[in-house]
Amino acid sequence: FQVIPLGGGQTLVVVGDVSGKGVSAAMIVSMLIGMLHAISRMSQDPAQVLAELNCRLFERKHGGFVTCLAVRLDTSGRVVLANAGHLPPWLNGAEVAFAGSLPLSIVASAAPEQVTLEMRPGDRLTLITDGVVEARDAHGALFGFDRIQALMREEASPLVLAEAAIHHGQDDDLT
């Protein structure tokens, strides 16, 4: 994940997950972080940022894919979100609706869907990676979406959510 101040009180938050493990995945992450910082100087539109990341990553043909969610927060409470195959965020215990979208590096011309929300004081937007959903217990049972939904409806903090996944048997990255 990256949190990038954009100026004028705006902030870009990007969370993603690279397919694969080890050194190869770590190298892709390093490359993406550099690209993201360069692109965010040219565009502050989350869908454009993800589209440009996709083009640059697709050109490198690394053989994998990257799920990514970009969120621009404005001081007015306006939130603009774009999704490229990542898990949708949760707003006040409810999943934010997105149409299906492809991860980065699958198709050169993929266009991420963009959604705009107006947040009010007290609202909470929670971003997660699949390491939470895919936590497995000793018997192989997934933590799953139902548990996440139940915790979100109880207004569990991100820390409580992470601790629940870890306790269940989380073994992937956790953001």
URBELHU-V225485 format. One record per residue. N is the residue number from 1. RES is the residue in one letter. PSI is psi in whole degrees, 0 to 359 (none if undefined). BURIAL is + if it has 9 or more other ideal C-beta (glycine too) atoms within 8 Angstrom, else -. Layout:
N:RES:PSI:BURIAL + N:RES:PSI:BURIAL
This chain:
1:F:155:- + 2:Q:142:+ + 3:V:116:- + 4:I:113:+ + 5:P:132:- + 6:L:350:+ + 7:G:160:- + 8:G:22:- + 9:G:2:- + 10:Q:150:+ + 11:T:137:+ + 12:L:125:+ + 13:V:127:+ + 14:V:128:+ + 15:V:140:+ + 16:G:176:+ + 17:D:125:+ + 18:V:136:+ + 19:S:148:- + 20:G:180:- + 21:K:171:- + 22:G:205:- + 23:V:319:- + 24:S:312:+ + 25:A:320:+ + 26:A:323:- + 27:M:320:- + 28:I:317:+ + 29:V:313:+ + 30:S:317:- + 31:M:316:+ + 32:L:320:+ + 33:I:316:+ + 34:G:315:- + 35:M:315:+ + 36:L:315:+ + 37:H:322:+ + 38:A:315:- + 39:I:322:+ + 40:S:344:+ + 41:R:337:- + 42:M:327:- + 43:S:140:- + 44:Q:8:- + 45:D:117:+ + 46:P:319:+ + 47:A:320:+ + 48:Q:321:- + 49:V:312:+ + 50:L:322:+ + 51:A:318:+ + 52:E:319:+ + 53:L:317:+ + 54:N:313:+ + 55:C:313:+ + 56:R:320:+ + 57:L:320:+ + 58:F:322:+ + 59:E:335:- + 60:R:350:- + 61:K:59:- + 62:H:353:- + 63:G:359:- + 64:G:201:+ + 65:F:168:+ + 66:V:126:+ + 67:T:147:+ + 68:C:138:+ + 69:L:125:+ + 70:A:133:+ + 71:V:123:+ + 72:R:123:+ + 73:L:128:+ + 74:D:151:+ + 75:T:340:- + 76:S:348:- + 77:G:354:+ + 78:R:135:+ + 79:V:124:+ + 80:V:124:+ + 81:L:140:+ + 82:A:140:+ + 83:N:132:+ + 84:A:77:+ + 85:G:11:+ + 86:H:164:+ + 87:L:137:+ + 88:P:155:+ + 89:P:172:+ + 90:W:131:+ + 91:L:115:+ + 92:N:44:- + 93:G:2:- + 94:A:139:- + 95:E:133:- + 96:V:128:+ + 97:A:130:- + 98:F:144:+ + 99:A:164:- + 100:G:145:- + 101:S:150:+ + 102:L:145:+ + 103:P:166:+ + 104:L:146:+ + 105:S:13:+ + 106:I:310:- + 107:V:133:- + 108:A:325:- + 109:S:18:- + 110:A:137:+ + 111:A:111:- + 112:P:144:+ + 113:E:145:+ + 114:Q:139:+ + 115:V:142:+ + 116:T:134:- + 117:L:154:+ + 118:E:113:- + 119:M:149:+ + 120:R:162:- + 121:P:134:- + 122:G:345:- + 123:D:152:+ + 124:R:126:- + 125:L:125:+ + 126:T:126:+ + 127:L:138:+ + 128:I:163:+ + 129:T:171:+ + 130:D:349:+ + 131:G:335:+ + 132:V:307:+ + 133:V:321:+ + 134:E:11:+ + 135:A:135:+ + 136:R:138:+ + 137:D:182:+ + 138:A:338:- + 139:H:2:- + 140:G:3:- + 141:A:133:- + 142:L:150:- + 143:F:311:+ + 144:G:168:- + 145:F:327:- + 146:D:318:- + 147:R:319:+ + 148:I:313:+ + 149:Q:317:+ + 150:A:316:- + 151:L:320:+ + 152:M:321:+ + 153:R:334:- + 154:E:5:- + 155:E:37:- + 156:A:143:- + 157:S:162:- + 158:P:324:- + 159:L:317:- + 160:V:318:+ + 161:L:313:+ + 162:A:316:+ + 163:E:323:- + 164:A:318:+ + 165:A:318:+ + 166:I:314:+ + 167:H:324:- + 168:H:327:+ + 169:G:35:+ + 170:Q:133:+ + 171:D:7:- + 172:D:179:+ + 173:D:156:- + 174:L:110:+ + 175:T:none:+
